[in-house]
Amino acid sequence: MEIRYRFVKEKDQYLDDPKKTRGYTVVEANFQYSFKRCLAELYHDAMRWKKPIEVIDIYRDGKGIHLPMWKGEL
């Protein structure tokens, strides 16, 4: 599963282009984790970064194709 996100207060090239996002990947080998677990892992890591984030997109890889599972608004 891939989660695209942005920091609430971006800088550098991310500040100049609001369509640029950062990626967070949860590797799912033989088991699909719930959205809740994947988001919990992202937010747990984000708390260590000490920067508020906003989730933009959530994708799950299905048969080699990235299908949007959730699409937020910027």
N, C-alpha and C positions, 0 to 999 in steps of 0.2 A: 504494500500500500504506500502511496506517495501523498504527502500532504504539502501543499504549496502555501507559504505564509509570508508575511511581511512584518517587520518591526513597526510598531506604532510611530516611533520617531526614527525614520530611516535617514541614511546619510550616503554620501558619495554617489555612485551611479544609480543606486536604488532610489535616491531622492529625486533625481532628474527625470526618471521614467517610472510612473506609477504602475505600468504593466509588468515591470520586472519583479519577480518573486524569488524567494529562497525555497529550498526543498528539504524535506525531512522524509526519510524512507524507513519503513518498518519491513524487514525481510520476513516473508511468510513462505516457508519451505513446503511443508505438507499439511499446513493448517491455516485457515483464514481467521485472523484475530478480529474481534469486534471493533467497531468504530470507537466505542467507549475506551477500550484498552489502548488503541493507537493514539487517540487524542490525549489520554492520561499520560502516556509516555512522552509525547511532545511537550505538554505543559509542565511535566516534571523537569525535563531538560531546560525548558524556557525559564523556569524559576532559578536554575543555576546561572543562566545568562544574565539574570536581573534586568531584563528588558521586556516590556509588554509586547505581545504579538497579536496579530489578527490572522485568522485562517482564511485563505482565499479559495482554494480548491482541495478536494480529496479525490484521489484516483486509486483504483485497484486494478492491477494488471490481470487481464483475463484473456488467455490464449494468445498472448503476444500483442494484444491491443490495449491501449490505455483508454478506459472508459470513464468519463467523469461520473463520480458517485454523488458529488455535492458541489455546487458552484455558488460561491458567495458573490456579493457585490463589493466593488472597491469603493 
